[in-house]
Amino acid sequence: MKTIFVLNPKAGKGRGLDKIKEEVLASADKLGVEAGIYVTKSRGDAENFARLAASEAENAGEEIHIIACGGDGTLNEVLNGVMGFDCVAVGVMPTGTGNDFVRNFPDAGDFMSINAQLKGKVERCDAIRYSGFIDGREQTRYCANMFNIGFDCNVVDLTATLKEYPLLKGSFAYLAAVMGILIKKKGANLKVEIDGEVVEDGPLLLTAVANGGFCGGGVNSAPKASLSDGLMDINVIYNVTRREFLKKFPYYAKGTHLELKGIDEILLFKQGHDVVITPLDGTMRLCTDGEIVDAGRVHMEMVPAAFNFIVPV
C-alpha cells in the first residue's frame, strides 16, 4: 500500500512545505512504508490527481492512502476525486486556515504528525451529495463537512479578504468579518425544504447544512452533528435583529445555543436525510467546506458511510 501526501502550496501561504516533504521521506523510510508527495498546481488539481491515483490503484488491485495537506477545501477536492473508489482512504494534514473537519475527531492522534498519519486507522464517514447549477454548470459533487449560506457564508467571503491585512489573522479576521457583515446585515432570501417539508420561504439570516459540527475555524454551530449517524443537521436562523444576534452569537460559537430558553423563536434546528435550497433571487453564494461559489437550486442528500477516512494514531 502506498501513501501519497497531496500538498496545497497556497494553504497557510506555503509555510512549512519543505519541512513536510523532508518528514514524509524520513518517516516513510523509518517505518518501512511506501510514500510519495504531490504538490498541486492550481484549483482543481488535487481533485484531478486524486482521481487519477485512485483509478491507477484500482486497476492494479492495490490500496492507496491520500493525505490532503491543506485546509478543508483541499480535503473537499481530494474527496471528490476519490468518490466511488473503495480502494482509497483519505486523510488530512490541516495546514490551512479553518481546518474544521479534523475538529470532529477530538480523541485522535496528532493530525500534523507524519508518523501518526502513516500509522493511522481507517473509519467510515458520511458525506453529503449535492447537485444543481453550481459554479456555472450542472454538476453533482460531495461535501465532507458543512454548507453555509447567507450570513456565515458572507463572513467566510470577507474573512478571506481581511486575512490579507498584516494585523488581521486567524480568529481576529473572522470576528472582524462578523462585525462587518452584521453592520450590513447581509443574509439570504431562500426557500428551504427538509425531507419534503418547506420550513422557510423568504428572507433569513443564514442556513447551515452540516455533516460535521464546526465551521469558521472552530465555531461549533452544529453541536449534535455526527459523521456516522446518516443525518444532516440543519440550522435556519430567521431574519433577527442585530442586537438579538449579538446576544446569541457567543452561544452559537460555543455550541450551546440549542440549550437557550426561547431559541426556537429565532432559530430552527432539524435533522434530515434530504434538503433542497432554492434561492428566491435567482442565485446564492454557497460555501462548501470553506470554498465559495455561486449556485442556483441545490439538492442535498445524505450518503451514509460514503468514504474511508484516516484517523491518526
Secondary structure, 3 states (H helix, E strand, C coil): CEEEEEECCCHHHHCCHHHHHHHHHHHHHHHCCEEEEEECCCCCHHHHHHHHHHHHHHHCCCCEEEEEEECHHHHHHHHHHHCCCCCEEEEEEECCCCCCHHHHCCCCCCCCCHHHHHCCEEEEEEEEEEEEEECCEEEEEEECCEEEEEHHHHHHHHHHHHCCCCCCCHHHHHHHHHHHHHHHCCCEEEEEEECCEEEEEEEEEEEEEECCCCECCCECCCCCCCCCCCCEEEEEEECCCHHHHHHHHHHHHHCCHHHCCCHHHCEEEEEECEEEEEECCCCEEEEECCEEEEEEEEEEEEEEEEEEEEECC
